[in-house]
Amino acid sequence: MTDVQDPSITSTRATVLVGFAEALSAPEVVWSLVDDGFKVMAFARRGRVSPLRYSKHVVCHEICAPESSLEESIADLRALLASLRGAGDDEGLILLPLDDKAVYLCNKLQLEDGWHLAGPMGESADLALNKTLQVEAARRAGFAVPNTLFVNSTEDILGSSADLSFPLILRPAECVPLHEGRLYKCRNWVCASYEELKSAVTQWAGRVPLLAQPFIEGVGEGVFGLVVPEGIRAWSGHRRVRMMNPHGSGSSACVSQPVPDDLKRKAEALLSSVGWRGMFMIELLRDRSGNLWFVELNGRPWGSMALSRRQGLEYPAWQARLAMGQDPSLGITAASHPAGLVCRNVGRELMHLLFVLKGAKSKALTNWPSFWNTFANVLRIRKGDTFYNWRSDDQKVFLADCYCTMHDNLCRSRS
């Protein structure tokens, strides 16, 4: 049995503007909203191809990419909001950010009358976008957090006073680093030795603050839910079957699993500290000894939204209704959700094969997958397997997703 929408919740023709259209979760978010009666539009990076542009359920409007100019991107988004508000033919207007950069932009805007933000704002946005704050808040909430060194300069990491043990991982402390008026994505570095660390520091060049933590090999897990005034509803969890890149990335295949009560208590403590409202994802890592470590908090739709929706968990639609002042908990039953349901992203599965074939970049990765075992596992489709971004009346999205995933990652690798 899965969650069902209560008939007492009336249908709506409110408009939801989602973005960026290039977000991994975008198609599933749009379909969740459309199926609940919303009219959906999207903002997309100017000139950037995405699977969502091939959907017949959404209209995409282009704005300047924040990677080109943050100021121009905010101005374009503000103008788009004004033009949609001026139409005046909807029951409501909702702005739903789909990725971290959209969360950053939307939190910077001063929304005019008529618009409702269906995303983190204020202290919640600060927590969602700053991993330094997340590490501290997670530790206070009772999560196990790896020893963390906050790095602002080369001296912090390479100086004689730096207390380091290998292997370690360097991660950006900010989810959306700002540099010279542009937002960009900073990579992670896994270092098995001082020589690998010096190479990573040279590439980093001190552009943004970093977190240095022990590199822990294990399996990624996720905890999801929706915070309403009465507490957290619609708990769910997943475990990564495969990551697209074994070095560390989002999943190419994941499987549903229940959420233990002790994790629920810690998640509630973490989110209540900032008065969180709406959907969330807490990313965790289970090491080989079975210990569970905090990784990060996501305050926007997550990449594996397809798995949530295959379980009947319509988080995006509930998030939009919550932003409108409705109580989405009326449509959420206390049902259990099927454990063991597998959901796969075809484009990412193919990229996983290529990453495995290419081999490890660092000696820290001691358990690199066997190519032929991986090849067999990826090609084997089991009964009951489901797939990201598949919808029978919107099939072009699925095909475009496979192409864009391969194209974007291969181009990034060549860069």
Secondary structure, 3 states (H helix, E strand, C coil): CCCCCCCCCCCCCCEEEEECCCCCCHHHHHHHHHHCCCEEEEEEECCCCCHHHHCCCCEEEEECCCCCCHHHHHHHHHHHHHHHHHHCCCCCEEEEECCHHHHHHHHHCCCCCCEEECCCCCHHHHHHHEHHHHHHHHHHCCCCCCCCEEECCHHHHHCCCCCCCCCEEEEECECCCEECCEECCCCCEEECCHHHHHHHHHHHCCCCCEEEEECCCEEEEEEEEEEECCEEEEEEEEEEEEECCCCCCCEEEEEEECCCHHHHHHHHHHHHCCCCCEEEEEEEEEECCCCEEEEEEECCCCCCHHHHHHCCCCHHHHHHHHHCCCCHHHHCCCCCCCCCCEEECHHHHHHHHHHHHHCCCCCCCCCCCCHHHHHHHHHCCCCCCEECCCCCCCHHHHHHHHHHHHHHHHHHHHC
